[in-house]
Amino acid sequence: MTDVFQPGEDFARQLDAEDLLRHFRDRFHFPRRPNGSPYHYFCGHSLGLQPKAVRHLIEQELDDWARLGVEGHFEGTTPWYSYHEIFRDNGARLVGAQPGEVVMMNSLTVNLHLMLATFYRPTGKRRKILVDSPTFPSDLFAVQTHLRHRGADPANDLLVARPRSGEHLLRMEDVETLLNTHGHEIAVVLWNGVNFYTGQLFDLQLLSEIGHAHGCVVGLELAHGAGNVVLQLHDWQVDFAVWCNYKYLNSGPGAVAACFVHEKHGRNLDLPRLAGWWGTDPHTRFQMEDGDFKAQPGAEGWQVSNPPIFSLAPVRASLALFDAAGMPDLRAKSEKLTGYLHYLLEGQAAKAFEIISPARLEERGCQLSLLVHREPRKLFDALHGAGMLCDFRAPNVIRVAPVPLYNSFEDVWMFANTVKTLSMS
Ligand SMILES: *Cc1c(COP(=O)(O)O)cnc(C)c1O
């Protein structure tokens, strides 16, 4: 791959000219620097940019509310009563699921709680939850909560797979060894599709296979995976997955999140869950006198409350863009875009910083994490001053994510060139 790239700026322009997805950039708002020029934006891993179509979709709901009041539930342009159903197909397509396996609801951590309430069922010796490290604090808190609620002890029953000492990435062979040793004690494997810190992408099919071979439930945390890499959640037999829609999915701060429940569980209406009225059959939802919860089939049966329509509307704009571009084409561009960034930075890396994300493109998504050896904060601030928006993870990591929907090869070249100039000064 590397040898197909060239160092000059002309080459970036040529790659942009050849890029069939380049027009998607015009569908987004770019934040501007104090001098009025747009930032080079590399924070899709944290908060994706606003699609221009979002405003109209929210305004439509404001208008329907003003115009119709309560009747908007059934008479609205897109009736609120069934609003979540419009994501059945495109939500599923995004992650390789079947219609009915994905629902947009709540926020990520709340969905993780709902999934653990159903799928963490400690019995006998099988009481542990296995997570990968570094673990995002919110995920860790959720896991600790469920261990405690079920009388397990986080000190013993939380297993953390860590990189070998002196290394930053997890080796799949070590994960296999860990499962061979402890598999029979593990109730749930909860794994990041793409790790938020290192950007490492795991072989999720293999993980699902070995987890299941040991009798574990396999759940995925896809905050950094959905909209970033190609997923086949249904075929991989993943039991459940959760993700947020505000990172690679560009649906706005605190946007309504997503939840995947495999059909094999979605059909099991007796699975215990933290139920609410939105998870019941919509035809009998208002029959208040019948005190029994009857789950509707599929992921929608885990809904609790009626959804916040204004926070759900942006997801429509987002998924329309993902459908128009298609995940396979986005991933193909992403491999090239991040490959180009890797190529340009690698040449300068040795002294100033080290790229801790995987070098092989099959093992990473958009993001590269740079571990900066000297004065990392100073380099980060200088990048910001030069119009590069990336993010900083204390004590010394800069995360940069060129995303295929709105970043250009020219953006990437500018970033690498700025790092070069700053490291020399
Ligand atoms: C972004 C992120 C979260 C955020 O959780 P919210 O419930 O959306 O606030 C949790 N876990 C991981 C791994 C993340 O990357």
The ligand as an SDF file (V2000), in Angstrom:
LIG
                    3D

 15 15  0  0  0  0  0  0  0  0999 V2000
  -18.1060    7.8120   23.4940 C   0  0  0  0  0  0  0  0  0  0  0  0
  -18.1040    6.6000   24.3040 C   0  0  0  0  0  0  0  0  0  0  0  0
  -19.0170    6.4340   25.3500 C   0  0  0  0  0  0  0  0  0  0  0  0
  -19.9830    7.5410   25.7260 C   0  0  0  0  0  0  0  0  0  0  0  0
  -21.1030    7.0890   26.4130 O   0  0  0  0  0  0  0  0  0  0  0  0
  -22.4750    7.9280   26.4090 P   0  0  0  0  0  0  0  0  0  0  0  0
  -23.3950    7.0730   27.1330 O   0  0  0  0  0  0  0  0  0  0  0  0
  -22.8260    8.1930   24.9720 O   0  0  0  0  0  0  0  0  0  0  0  0
  -22.2160    9.2290   27.1100 O   0  0  0  0  0  0  0  0  0  0  0  0
  -18.9850    5.2470   26.0550 C   0  0  0  0  0  0  0  0  0  0  0  0
  -18.0950    4.2680   25.7410 N   0  0  0  0  0  0  0  0  0  0  0  0
  -17.1910    4.4040   24.7380 C   0  0  0  0  0  0  0  0  0  0  0  0
  -16.2220    3.3160   24.4230 C   0  0  0  0  0  0  0  0  0  0  0  0
  -17.1670    5.5790   23.9990 C   0  0  0  0  0  0  0  0  0  0  0  0
  -16.2720    5.7260   23.0240 O   0  0  0  0  0  0  0  0  0  0  0  0
  1  2  1  0
  2  3  1  0
  2 14  2  0
  3  4  1  0
  3 10  2  0
  4  5  1  0
  5  6  1  0
  6  7  2  0
  6  8  1  0
  6  9  1  0
 10 11  1  0
 11 12  2  0
 12 13  1  0
 12 14  1  0
 14 15  1  0
M  END
$$$$
